[in-house]
Amino acid sequence: MKLLRLAPENTKFGFMRLRRVSYPLSAFLSIVAVVMFFSVGMNFGIDFAGGTQVELRAKSGPADLAGALAELGRTRFAHAIDLGCGTGLGGVAFRPMVSKLTGVDLSPKMIEAAEAKGIYERLETKDILAFLQDEPTESAGLILAADVFIYLGDLAPVLFEAARVLPKDGTLAFTAQRCSTGIEVGPDLRFAHSSTLISDVLTRCGFRILMLREHSARREKGSDVPGLLAVAARA
């Protein structure tokens, strides 16, 4: 039985004939790479750029929310819920304001990172709507959602439950991605909401608006992403 041959017998490839060109070229390119590493620096790909640049900028979202609450004189809470807490950036910003801090996120990895910060009394891996539905009525004085509503199209279900969990005059603070009208899904597959829509849904869900202004909590491709910062109180 003959063995399968992928090339005829006695076939020869003249790799070594090119060594006088390939060896010097490889050496030259290696030297160029080393020189550029020390002179120009690393040029991170989009995955690394997202992980380094966007997270650093994202810290401003919770910090700006905390600043907005300070402007309104709302700086002390017995219990706060951090929706979509992620790695705990919001917890860091709000920890000085609260006696008890609860965080919830859908990602177990995020919860692990948040737990490592040691700033939450309670952490749960859960969908934020399901989490709120299980919370007792009027059990938290503050609910915050920093850069979370970009993953939700219809905000009403979460806001209705947030209104139930908050007592009268309890505080809701969040950021959102902004569009001109209605709801849009951008090329980044994130939801954007108009200020008119957010104002209407907050009112329908039982809130009175204390602050609603343009704000960007994230940068992408060197530009600020249009956003909104909102603070509301349960009516």
ABEGO torsion letter per residue (X at the ends): XBBBBABBBGBBBBAAAAAAAAAAAAAAAAAAAAAAAAAAEBBBBAAAAAAAAAAAAAAAAAAAAAAAAAAAGBABBABBBBBGAEAGAAAAAAAAABABBBBBBABAAAAAAAAAAGABABBBBBBAAAAAAABBBGABABBBBBGAAAABABAAAAAAAAAAABBBGBBBBBBBBBBABEBBBBAAGBBBBBAAAAAAAAAAAGBBBABBBBBBABBBGGBBBBBBBBBBBBX
